[in-house]
Every structure is written in C-alpha cells, then in structure tokens.
Amino acid sequence: MNKDVKNVIDLLTKHAEAIKDEPSREVIRLYKYNIVPSNMGGLWDTAYTCQVLAEGDMRQLNAYMLFSQIRLSESGQFSLDQMKALFLDTVPLSANFLATCGFEELWDDVQKVMSIFDKIETMDEYRQVLDMLCYYVTNLHNWVHFFFPWYVGDLFKMCHEKDVKEMQAIWDWTNQTEH
C-alpha cells in the first residue's frame, strides 16, 4: 500500500477514534454554543439553520452516500474507477457544504481522501479508505444527532384532524360574524 494512502487511513482512524466517546469541538461549537465560524447560517443570524442543515446533510453523507458506496464496492458490479467516480460525484458536495455549517475538519479530510485517489490501486485499498471515512462520519453524525435541539419541534406541532375541524369552525364563525 502506498504510504500516502496509509497516512490518510491512519488520519481518518485517528479522527474517528477521537470522537468515539466524546463529541468533536466542531459539534460542541455549533450545537452547544451556537457558533458558526463561516457565518453561512448567519446570513439570517441563526445557528439553528446550520444545525438543521448539518443534521440533514450529515445523515445524507453517512447513510446514503458512504454506506451505499460500501455496499456497492462489495457488490462486484463496479470497477475501482467507477467507485472513485461515484465518490467524487457525491461525497465532496455534502462535505463541502458541511464545512459551511462549521465542519471544516470533515471537508479537510475529504480533500485529503481525494488527493490520494490516484495512488489507490486496488478495491481493497479503496474500501479501507472508505471504511475509515465512514467510521469517522458515523461517529460525527452520532454526536450531531445527539446534540440536535429536537425540543424546537415543540414549537411546530403537527396539525391533526381535530385541529382542522376546530379551524374550520372558527373560520365559519368568523365569516358569519363579519356579515
């Protein structure tokens, strides 16, 4: 295995292990202290926007990109070049966006992965890189999901049939009293 590939695998492993039992500083920064250094969510002066978008894109990256690509790489239906092309077409989009939400280290790591693609010679090497990136993103997403302010949902309760009937009755009453 090329030493640069091994170094990236080791770096991803180190980053994944560092947040296995404790959240990253980026998670704490965004979800505990509401700090968005890139100020992308700050366009509306709200860290909550970035928190929502980061939860969604982190889930997308983890469950629908990386896990999917692991399964596809195991299927035997795709060549190494096809898998690399799939990675380059999907993963950087979410990782780069997540950097605007405050996850700069993730974007840096994905760029490191892309920088060694030409040195990955076998599907096994590719899988090792993919597995470690997925391990890191899974740990990161676990913390994002844990710290997400789910209680905000209490402000936006679902509308049920009885609510609609009550609204209709109020509407009917309002229209009757105006005439």
N, C-alpha and C positions, 0 to 999 in steps of 0.2 A: 504494500500500500504506500502510496506517495506520502511523504512526511507532511505536506501542506494539508492533505485530506485528513490525515490522522490528527493534526493540530486543531482543525475545525471540529472534528468529532470530540476531541478532548475538551475544547472550549464549550461546546454545547452541553456536554455532560456536566461540566463544572457549573454552568449557569442553571441547568435543570436541578442539580443536587442542592444548590444554594437556596432554592425556593421550594424545596420539597416540604419542609416543615415550617417555614416562615415566609411571609409574603415579601416580594421584592420592594425595594424603595419606590419603584415606579407605581406599584399598586397602592402603597400607603400614601404616596404623594397625591394621586388622583382621587382615591376613594375615601381616605380619612381626612385629608387636608384640603381637598378641592382645588389643587394646584394643577394648572395646565400650562407647562412651560412654553409650548409652541403657540399658545393663545388661539389655536384654531377654534376650539369650542368657545373661546372667549369672544368670538365675534358677536355673540349675544350676551356676553358677560355671564356665562353659566358653565360651570364644570359639569353639571348634570347632563348636558347634551353630550359631552365627551364620554361620560360614564355609560350612557345608554349605547352610543355608537361603538365604544370599545367592547362592551359586553357582546354585542351582536357580531362584530367583525372578528373578535377573538374566538367566538363559538364557530363561526364560519370557517376560519382558518384551521382550527383544531379538528372539528368533526367532519366538515365537508370537503376540505382540501387535503390536509395531511393524512388523516385516517383513510380517506378514499384512495389517495395515491399509494399508501402502503398496501392496501388490498389489491390495487391494480398492478403494482410491481410484483406481487406474489402470483398473479394470475397466469403469467407466462404468455399473455396475449400482446404484450408491448415490449418493444426494444428499449434499451437503455437510452438511446437518443430520443425516442418518443416520450419516455418518462421525464427526461430533462426538459423537453419542450413543454410538456404539461405543467411541470413545476414553474417554469419561467413565465407561463401564461397566466398563472393563477396566484401563486403564493406572494410574489412581490407586491401585487395590488393591495392585498389586505395588510401585509406587513408595513408597507409604506404609509398607508392610511392610519394604521395603529400608532405609528410614530407621531402623527399629528395630534393624536389623543394623549400623548405622553409616554408611549412605549418605544423610546428611541433605541434601547438596547436590543430589543427584538428585531427592529429594522437593521441595525448594525450586524446582527448575527445572520440574518437572511442574506445580506450583501456579502458576507464572508462565505456563506454557502455557495452563492452564485459565482464568486471569484475563483472557486476551485472546481467548478463543473468540468472544465476541460481536462482536469487531472484525475477525474473519477473514471476508471477503466472498466469496472465490472458492475453488474447489477447488485452484487453483494456489497460492494463499497457504497454504492448509491443508497442502498437500504440502510446501511449503518448510519450514514449522514441523516437520512430521512427519519429514522427511528429516534435519533438523539434530538433532532429539531422538534419532532412530535412530542417527545418526553418533556422538553423544555416548555413548549407551548401548552401542553396539557396541564403542567404544574401552574403555569401563569394563568391559564383560564380558570383553574380551580379557585385561585385566590380572587380573581376578578369576580367570579360568580358568587363567592362567599361574601365579599365586601359590598357588592352591589346594593344600593339603597332600595330594596324591594318595598319598604314601607311607603314609598312615594305612591305606589299603586293604590293606596287607600284614598288618595285624592281623586282617583278616576275609577270609581266603581262601575261595574257593568250595569247596563240598563236591562231590566227584566220585564217580562210581560206585564206584571202588575204596575210597574213604573209607567209603561206606555199607556195603560188604561187610565192611570191617575193623570198623566199629562194630557190625554185626550179629554178627560172630564174637565180639567182646568181650562183647556183651550175652548171647549164648548161653553163653559160658564162665562169665560172672558168675552167671547163673541156675543153672547146673549145680553150681557150687561152693558155692552157698548152701544147697542141699538135701541 
